[in-house]
Structures are given as C-alpha cells and as structure tokens.
Amino acid sequence: MTSQFKKTVNADNALAKNMAADALAIAKRLGADESIIRISSLEGLSISTRDGDVENIEFNKDRSMDITVYRGKRSGTASTSDFSAKAIEDTIEAALAISKHTDADPCAGILEAEYLSDSDYDFDTLHEIEQDADAAVGKAVGLEREFMQGSYDRIKKSDGASLSSSLKSFTIASSNGFNRSFSYSSNGRSLSLLGQSDDKMQKGYGFTQNSNPELLYDNRRIIDEAVTKTLNKLDASQVKTGKYNVIFKGSAAISIWSALSKAIRGSLIYRDSSFLCNALDTKILPDFVSLRDEPFVKGELSSCNYDGEGCRVQSSHIVKDGILNMYLLGSYSARKLNMKPNGHASGLFTLYADFDDKHICTFDDMLKDVSEGIVIESLMGQGVNITNGDVSRGAGGYYFKDGRRVHAVEEITVAFNLKDLFKKIAMMSHDDIDERYSVKTGSILVPDVTISGL
C-alpha cells in the first residue's frame, strides 16, 4: 500500500468525522436529546467478461449519511447523499419531524457511554484497490482466456469471469462522545463454467476474495475449482425418499451455524420470534461442540474494534461445551431483555466451530466411517422458519457408499428442525475449512436426516 493511498483514506475519514461532529451539533441545536450519525462510502470498480471479451465495466462511488435522533424517547431516522450543510440540516429536521409521530419507547436511545470501545487494533485489511480500468480488464479477461486455452472433457464453455475491487469506509458518531472511522478494501475474481451431460447443463464456479490483492488465488487455482465443481454436478439424479446420514459441506455447513446465529439475535428474542427463546444457559448442542466469536482476527474483513453502535467487543464463547452462553445484543435489545449490551449490535464477527479431539477427523475418514449417505454441498430456497426452527430446503450434492462418491444428487429436499438437528450433530472434519468465509467450519455429520426425493 502506497503512503499516498493511506494518506488519502485517512484524510477522507477525518473529513467524515468532522461532518459527523457537525451533524451532532446541529441535531442538539434543533432539539434532539440524543443522536447517532452513520456515514458510509464505497468506491471501486467491477468488471464482467463473456467469451473472452469485456461485457461490462462499472465504476462505483457512493456516499450516504444516516441520522437517528431521539427526543422524549421518541425516535426518527432520515438519510441523505447530499453532504452540503443545508441538506444535512434538512435531513435532521426531517428525522425530528418523524419522531413526533412515533410512540415514546422507554428502551430507546443511544448506547451508554460506559460500554464504548477504545480498542484500536490494525487488522491489515486496508490495501490499495485496483483503480486502473485497463489493468482490471486485463486481469478479468486474462482469467477467462486462460481457461479457454485449455481443454476439459464435458465442460461446454465459460459462463463468464468477473473482477471486483472496492474500498469501503464507515464512520459512527453519537452524542455520547464516540466518533470513529474505519476502512477496508476488498478484492476478488471469479470464473463460472457450464458443463453438459446428456443434454443437461450444470453450472459451477471458482473464486478468490481477500483484502490483500497479493493473497488472491492465482488463475490456475480458480480455474481448477470451477472445473471440479462443474464436473461434480454432472450426471446427477435423485435418491429415494428416506432417512440418510448427511454430511453438510462448504456453504451448507456454514448455513447451519448462520441459522443459529440468526436465532440468537436479541431483536428476535425480545419479540419472542425465535426457537431459541428461553434457551440461555441451556444445552443446545452436544457437549463436545463450542462456538467462538473472534472480532480481532488479522486479515478478516469481518474484524472490527467495535460494533455498529461503538460498543466494545471481545473474544467470546457463544456456545461453550454445548451450552448457549449469550444472545447477540445491541443497546436496545439489551434494555428490552434487561441485560447488558455485548458488542453484537451488528451480529457476529469471525465464528469458529470447535469440536473436541474425539469428534473431529479428516473429511475422507468421515466418508469411510459413515460408509453410506449424502454429502450436501448447497442449499436452495428460503425455507427456514426461525420462529419454530423448521427447515425445508432444496439441496444438491452427491451420494456416497463404502466411503466413495457414487453420483451427483439434485432435485431433493432436506427437512429437519434446527433444534433437533443441533443435538444430533456427530462429527466435524478439520481439513476442509474454507478460509474465504467468516464462518470457520469443516463438514458436519448429522445422522438420520429426512431427504425427499423419488
């Protein structure tokens, strides 16, 4: 990262903090008891290609300010993308006008000053982004053309490549004295392929994503992933309806923990809209499973020194030895539940699934030990009811027997209740954790899962 790039980012953040401070002063002058200002900006570019040529070039440069004011425990929120002094004052007046028409809420208000963060770790997530359109086009086109130069049995054609490079900045300032900014960059490339078997097409993709462009996968690795994923989907068929040993792999495994994290959001708990209401300090997972949230992981785009309200954050066991230790609370949900905010107003940071040594193995050993079942690699649809925990979603993956892959599986539906599924988790693999995601989990084995097929 050049010193000039860093100086520019720091100068922009300083300007945003000054604007936020001015907006807070205006809000106070106009009669707000409390207020919080959030400024976000995005700049960068994205490229898409088709058949080895540029299909689309998009430049992004957006900035917005969200203003929430509180007066007499009544709240109002308004937004603007016009950062002139008059526009900001007009926006604050609009927020105050809205507050007149809302009911007073004793739990409303900004975060108490005693919970504010003073952490200032450098996560090494700010790196220079691609600003040269010609260079970006060359990289995106180069990825697709490198694939096109090869020959792959049953891969029909490329479905396009893409490149994205962006800088995102956020400023949070509130009338409790908090005023901080942070920025991070994101760089990525991807390739999508089409495979064909018996006149049936399947799509697979490979990608790389990192804040540091020097840590991105090379083209060969992206191509190999795309080819493998596409070929693995060919010759798919259904299986008979029944109960199977199921291994949730990749994004499917991540979805299990994502559903759990959604179910423990304070906003759902105080509304009594989660199947994990009244589950605090009770066992929700086997005693060999723990879930650890880490906000201070170097290089992770999800890392931050504070949450969306400026609350201090810390390493925490969401679940320890199977027992649910906490709900994810911001200041409002904490007040509603008569608890303390715990730095999770914005959700989780980097989540680690930890199993004890007796319940962890390699993925290949898992297949051998289970002998027969279905590996689910993708879940489709929105069939998750967080209120009661029922899940019914389309799924894809492959059937295995005697520890070996037999054929791809599609057009099946997996159905279960999350509370029951959590308790049946049996093993996790440790050698297939995808570091590209903020949920760090291997494949998850769950026996006796209902699959609807033929």
Number of C-alpha atoms within 10 A of each C-alpha: 10 8 9 10 14 14 11 11 20 15 12 15 21 15 12 26 22 14 21 25 21 15 24 24 14 17 28 17 10 13 13 24 16 22 25 26 25 22 23 19 20 17 17 20 22 22 23 22 24 17 15 20 17 17 15 12 15 11 15 14 12 12 17 16 24 19 27 24 32 24 19 16 17 22 25 21 21 19 19 17 15 13 14 11 13 10 14 25 17 14 23 29 21 17 23 25 16 16 22 15 11 12 11 15 11 12 16 19 22 20 21 13 14 9 17 19 19 14 13 9 12 15 18 16 19 22 22 23 22 21 14 9 15 9 11 20 22 14 18 28 24 17 25 26 19 13 22 14 8 7 9 13 9 15 20 15 15 24 18 24 29 26 26 21 25 23 23 19 19 21 23 24 26 25 21 16 11 18 19 20 18 17 20 24 24 22 25 20 25 22 27 23 24 20 25 19 15 7 6 10 16 19 20 20 22 21 22 19 21 22 24 20 18 10 11 17 15 13 21 12 14 21 22 14 16 24 26 14 19 23 22 20 23 22 16 19 17 18 18 10 14 12 14 17 18 24 30 24 24 20 18 22 24 22 16 16 19 15 16 19 16 18 25 25 25 29 22 20 23 17 12 13 18 23 21 25 19 10 17 15 13 13 17 22 22 17 15 18 22 20 24 18 21 20 22 21 18 14 16 21 23 20 23 24 21 23 23 16 25 27 24 19 24 16 13 16 18 21 25 21 19 21 21 21 17 18 28 24 25 27 24 22 24 20 18 18 15 11 14 15 23 20 27 23 23 14 17 23 24 20 24 19 18 21 23 13 10 9 15 21 18 15 21 12 13 19 21 15 12 17 14 19 24 26 26 25 18 18 21 12 9 10 13 17 17 20 15 16 19 16 17 20 17 18 23 24 24 23 24 20 15 13 17 14 16 13 19 22 25 22 15 21 19 20 19 17 17 23 16 13 18 19 15 16 19 17 24 30 22 18 14 15 16 14 12 13 17 19 23 22 28 26 29 25 25 19 17 14 20 17 24 19 16 11
